[in-house]
């Protein structure tokens, strides 16, 4: 993974087409390494996640183009300075919970990069969040148990100021905090020692396996919402 990291590090300091074109071979080499890593990661997660095994995505359906869409953006830098793999049943556009690997070196010297693992649902449909809140409002401890099992991960605490309408009667303070969440995601940072070690896909999958009950809880909420119960 060091080859990928090093390419992205230099791209972040030379984010322009002439530099990218002159280093296209390095990009293709980095992309090959990242795609091979993603393929192995998909296979490893599918061994213990029944949802992923039933709708196993391809590498293409789990990764992203490096080219930025700058048509409507004030930021005209042409390239993303990160690579990510979102391993989720049915591919990255599906509504299910998945596992995201994000590799992003620091943009400037002295800053900390954003090399993280995430487990959750990206921009969930309101019906899915309603399904999650319905479940938590009567069974919040079950969800908290899945968070506790995810050793080394922490729940992203991005919340609304108030409990959403319809759930004001919930008295448990921990459950009320969960009901205020805008999205439901776990995250864990990765340092360079971990990233540059051998057998990275195996080690990443081992960490993510601690979140399988969390993911299964969310995917049951997704299924309930998709069945038209809300």
KOLVEX-693938 format. One line per 5 residues: number of its first residue (from 1); for each residue x, y, z of C-alpha. Coordinates in steps of 0.5 Angstrom, whole numbers, always signed. Example, Ala and Ser with C-alpha at 12.3 -4.5 7.8 and 13.67 -1.06 7.14 Angstrom:
BEGIN
1) +25:-9:+16  +27:-2:+14 .
***
This chain:
BEGIN
1) +0:+0:+0  +6:+5:+1  +6:+5:-7  -1:+8:-7  +0:+12:-1 .
6) +7:+15:-4  +3:+17:-11  -3:+20:-7  +2:+24:-3  +6:+27:-9 .
11) -1:+28:-13  -4:+32:-7  +2:+37:-8  +2:+37:-16  -6:+37:-17 .
16) -5:+39:-24  -6:+35:-31  +1:+36:-34  +4:+33:-27  -1:+27:-27 .
21) +0:+26:-35  +7:+26:-34  +6:+21:-28  +1:+16:-31  +5:+10:-31 .
26) +5:+11:-23  -2:+12:-22  -4:+6:-26  +1:+2:-22  -2:+5:-16 .
31) -9:+3:-18  -7:-4:-20  -4:-5:-12  -11:-2:-10  -15:-6:-14 .
36) -12:-12:-12  -12:-10:-5  -20:-9:-6  -21:-15:-9  -18:-19:-3 .
41) -22:-15:+2  -28:-17:-1  -27:-24:-1  -25:-24:+6  -31:-20:+8 .
46) -35:-25:+4  -33:-30:+9  -36:-28:+15  -42:-23:+13  -48:-26:+10 .
51) -51:-20:+7  -44:-19:+3  -44:-26:+1  -51:-26:-2  -49:-20:-6 .
56) -42:-20:-7  -40:-13:-11  -34:-13:-16  -28:-8:-15  -31:-3:-20 .
61) -37:-3:-16  -33:-2:-10  -28:+4:-12  -28:+11:-15  -25:+15:-20 .
66) -20:+19:-19  -22:+25:-23  -26:+30:-20  -33:+33:-23  -31:+40:-23 .
71) -37:+43:-27  -40:+46:-21  -35:+47:-16  -31:+53:-14  -25:+48:-13 .
76) -22:+46:-20  -17:+41:-18  -18:+36:-23  -16:+30:-18  -18:+27:-12 .
81) -12:+26:-7  -15:+20:-4  -17:+13:-6  -23:+9:-3  -26:+2:-3 .
86) -33:+2:+0  -35:-6:+0  -42:-6:+1  -48:-11:-1  -50:-10:-9 .
91) -44:-5:-10  -43:+3:-7  -50:+5:-10  -54:+0:-6  -57:+3:+1 .
96) -54:-3:+5  -49:-2:+11  -42:-3:+8  -35:-3:+10  -31:+3:+8 .
101) -23:+4:+7  -20:+11:+6  -13:+12:+4  -11:+20:+4  -5:+23:+6 .
106) -4:+30:+9  -5:+35:+4  +0:+40:+7  +7:+38:+11  +5:+38:+19 .
111) -2:+36:+18  -5:+29:+19  -8:+25:+14  -15:+22:+14  -13:+14:+13 .
116) -19:+11:+16  -24:+5:+17  -31:+6:+17  -37:+2:+18  -44:+4:+16 .
121) -49:+7:+11  -47:+13:+7  -53:+18:+6  -58:+14:+9  -65:+15:+6 .
126) -70:+18:+11  -74:+11:+11  -68:+7:+13  -66:+12:+19  -74:+12:+21 .
131) -73:+4:+21  -67:+5:+25  -70:+10:+30  -76:+5:+31  -72:-1:+33 .
136) -67:+3:+38  -73:+6:+41  -75:-1:+43  -69:-4:+43  -63:+1:+44 .
141) -59:-4:+49  -58:-9:+43  -55:-4:+38  -51:-1:+44  -48:-8:+45 .
146) -46:-9:+37  -42:-2:+38  -39:-5:+44  -37:-11:+40  -33:-7:+35 .
151) -27:-6:+39  -22:+0:+37  -28:+3:+33  -32:+9:+36  -39:+12:+34 .
156) -39:+18:+30  -43:+23:+34  -46:+28:+29  -53:+29:+32  -59:+33:+31 .
161) -60:+38:+37  -67:+35:+39  -70:+28:+39  -74:+27:+32  -81:+28:+32 .
166) -85:+22:+35  -79:+19:+39  -80:+25:+45  -83:+19:+50  -76:+15:+50 .
171) -74:+16:+57  -67:+12:+57  -61:+18:+56  -57:+13:+52  -62:+11:+47 .
176) -64:+18:+46  -57:+20:+44  -58:+15:+39  -64:+17:+36  -61:+24:+35 .
181) -56:+21:+30  -56:+24:+23  -52:+18:+20  -50:+11:+24  -43:+10:+23 .
186) -37:+7:+26  -30:+9:+25  -23:+8:+27  -16:+11:+24  -10:+7:+21 .
191) -3:+9:+22  +3:+8:+17  +6:+3:+21  -1:-1:+20  -2:+1:+13 .
196) +5:-1:+10  +5:-8:+14  +4:-14:+10  -2:-18:+9  -6:-11:+10 .
201) -13:-14:+7  -13:-20:+12  -11:-15:+18  -16:-10:+15  -22:-15:+15 .
206) -20:-18:+22  -21:-11:+25  -28:-10:+21  -30:-17:+23  -31:-14:+30 .
211) -37:-10:+27  -41:-15:+23  -46:-15:+29  -47:-7:+28  -47:-8:+20 .
216) -52:-14:+21  -57:-10:+26  -57:-4:+21  -58:-8:+15  -64:-11:+18 .
221) -67:-4:+19  -65:-3:+11  -69:-9:+10  -75:-7:+14  -75:+0:+10 .
226) -75:-3:+3  -80:-8:+5  -85:-2:+5  -86:-3:+13  -85:+5:+14 .
***
